[in-house]
Amino acid sequence: MFKFNKTECLLGVLVWLGLFLAYLLYSAGFSGPFLFDDFPNLEPIGYWGSIDSLEKLYSFVFGGFAGPTGRPVALLSFLIDANFWPADPYPFKRTNVLLHLLTTCGAILFYLQLLKSLGANALVKERNLLACIFVAGVWVVHPYWVSTVLYVVQRMAILSALFSIFSVVFFLYARSSVCDQHRFNAKALIWLILAGTFFLLGVYSKENAVILPVCILVLEFILSERRPIESQVWHWIIRLGCALPSIALLGYIFYKGLDTWNLTSSRRSFSVGERVIAEGRILWLYIYDIVIPKAYTGGLYTQVSVSGGALSRALGVLGWGVFFALAALGFRFRKSSPLLFLGVTLFLVAHLIESTVIPLELYFEHRNYFPSIFLFLVLLHFFQSQLRISQLLVRGLYFVSICLLSFLLWMRANTWSDYGSLVNAWADRAPSSIRAQLEVSKLALQRGDTGKAYEYYLKAKSIGSEDLRTELWGIFVGCSIKGRVSDGYIDYVVRNLSGAAESGSLIRYLSVLVDGQRSFDCQGLSPLRVNDMLDAYKRSNKTGKTVDFQLEMLQGINAVNAGLPETAVAYFRESVWGLRSVNSGMLAVSHLASAAYRETALELLDDVDSSYRSGSLKGNDIDYSYEIDRMRKKLKHD
C-alpha cells in the first residue's frame, strides 16, 4: 500500500471534498417521486402493514421477482429507508447517492491497487494518486449516472457494482500479498474469502455480477505477465474459482446465442440475433453519451430500434468489429499499455450479460454503471502515462472538467426533482419514443391540460399509428376532450387486440381502462365494451395462459363495476385458481367487498381459505391464515 505523506493527505482531503460535492449536487433531485418499476418492487413492503417481524422480513426479502435470484440483498437494503408503504422517496434516493459515493471509493481503491500491481513508477506515486482521484472524480459527478442513482429501484445495479468492484479490490489485495511473500498465506486467504463473499452479495443484488470471474481472469492474465506467481495453490484457486466458472458462463452465452438466434420473445419485436447485432451499434452510443456528457438525455425512454435494413445490420457488425479490433490492438501492446487493453476488454466483458443474448430491452443507461469503471481505465492510462505534463496543467484540467461535469450533473439532478419537467425533457430528447410522448400526454391529462394531452397523443400516434398503447390511450383522450368514444373506434381496437402479442404494457393500459371507465362520464365506453376489449386480447393466439388469467381478473373487476357479482365471481375463480395465487384471491374478495357484495365476498373468501389450507393456492412464504381471518371478521362485522 501507499505510505502517505503531507501531499497525499491533502489529496485524501480532496477526495472527501469531492464526495461531499457530489452529494450536494445529487441532493437537488431528492424531492423527486418514485417511478415505474419502483412501485412493483417496493409495494410489497406494505403487504402486511409494515415489516415489523422476522416472518414479514423473510417474506419481503425472499419474495422478490426481479431476476432469477429475486435479488434479496437489494430488497433488504430498501428496509434501511422504510418498513412500510406508501413511503417517502426522499430517504431511498439519499441512500442511493450514499451507495454511489461508496462505489466511487471502491473505484479509487481499484485504480490505485491496479497501478501498484502493474508496477507503476514509484517515483511518481503522487502523480499516480492524483490520476486515480481525477478519474474517479470524473466518474462520480458524471451526469450519465443520474438515471441510475436517482431511480430508486436501480439500487440493485448500484449494489451489484459496489460489491463487484470491492470484490475485485480484495482479489488484487490477495494477489499482492502472495507476490510480496512469494507464497500463498493466511492474509491472502482472508482477502479471497472477502472477495468471494462480496461476489455473492453482488450476484444477489443483481445477477449481472455473475460476469465477475471473467473480469478477474482477464486481470490475472495481464498481471501474471508483470508479476508472475509461482504458488500452485494460487493457480488452482484461479482455475477453480475463475477459469471454470468463466468457461461455463461463456459457454452458456454462446450456446444460448446459437439456440435462440432466430427466436423472437413474445414481449419483444426483435429476435435474439437482431438484438446481438444491434448491440454492436448501441455500445458505441453508450460510449458517445459517456464521452460527450449532457445535461439532458432520453433517460428511461431513450428509443433505439432494431432496424432490419442492411445499413443498420452493417453498422452493428462494424461496431462489434471495431471493439474486437481495439481489444486485439490493446492485446498487441498490452505490455506497454496494459490499461488500454484492460479498459476496452473489461468494458466488453462487463456487458456480456445485459448486452448480448438475454432478450432485454435494447438500451438502458444503467447497464454502463459497472462497466464504465473499467472503461475509465483508458482515461487513467492517459493521465498516468503522460508524466511530462506539468502538474499545473493536470490540476487545471482536473478543475475545469469537474466544474463542467458538476454543472451538468446539477442540471440533470434538478430535472429529476420534478416529474413533469422530467417527462417533458425525456419526450423532447427522445422524440421517436412512443412511451415518452404518451407519458407527457398522461401527465397533461391528469393536470387538466387537455390541449397538451391531445398534442402529445398525436405525436405518439405519428410515431406508431398502429401501436396498441397509443390506440388504448386514444380512448382516454377522446373521453376527456369529447366526452365520448365511437363504437367504430372501439371495434378497431378490439380487432387489433385479438391478434396482439403478449405485453405487460398492454395489461397495464387495460387495467387503467378497467379502473378509469368508472370515473369517466364517457358515452360509448361501457363495462360491456371494456369486456369486449379484454375478451379480444384473451383470444389472441400470441398470449400465454398467465396473461389470460390476468385478463380474467380484470374481467372480474370490470363485472363488479357493472354490478354483476355472479359474473365477476366466475371470472375471479378462473383467474385465482388458474394463477394458483392466494394474493389474487384476496384481491378478488376485496373488490367484491368494496362494492358491498359482502355475502358473495365471504363465499369466495371461504373457498380461497380452503384451497390455501389444502395447498391448491400458493402465496409468499408466510402464513396467510391471519390475514384471511382478519378479512372475514371485517366482512361480517363492518
Secondary structure, 3 states (H helix, E strand, C coil): CCCCCHHHHHHHHHHHHHHHHHHHHHHHHCCCCCCCCHHHHHHHHHCCCECCCHHHHHHHHCCCCCCCCCCHHHHHHHCCCCCECCCCHHHHHHHHHHHHHHHHHHHHHHHHHHHHHCCCCHHHHHHHHHHHHHHHHHHHCCHHHHHHHCCHHHHHHHHHHHHHHHHHHHHHHHHHHHHHHCCCCHHHHHHHHHHHHHHHHHHCCCHHHHHHHHHHHHHHHHHHHHCCCCCHHHHHHHHHHHHHHHHHHHHHHHHHHHHHCCCECCCCCCEHHHHHHHHHHHHHHHHHHHHCCCCCCCHHHCCCCCCCCHHHHHHHHHHHHHHHHHHHHHHHCCCCCHHHHHHHHHHHHHCCCCCCCCCCCCCCHHHHCCHHHHHCHHHHHHHHHCCCCCHHHHHHHHHHHHHHHHHHHHHHHHHCCCHHHHHHHHHHHCCCCHHHHHHHHHHHHHCCCHHHHHHHHHHHHHHCCCCHHHHHHHHHHHHHHHCECCHHHHHHHHHHHCCCCCCHHHHHHHHHHHHHCCCCCCECCCHHHHHHHHHHHHHCCCCCHHHHHHHHHHHHHHHHHCCCHHHHHHHHHHHHHHHCEHHHHHHHHHHHHHCCCHHHHHHHHHHHHHHHHHCCCECCCCCCHHHHHHHHHHHHHC
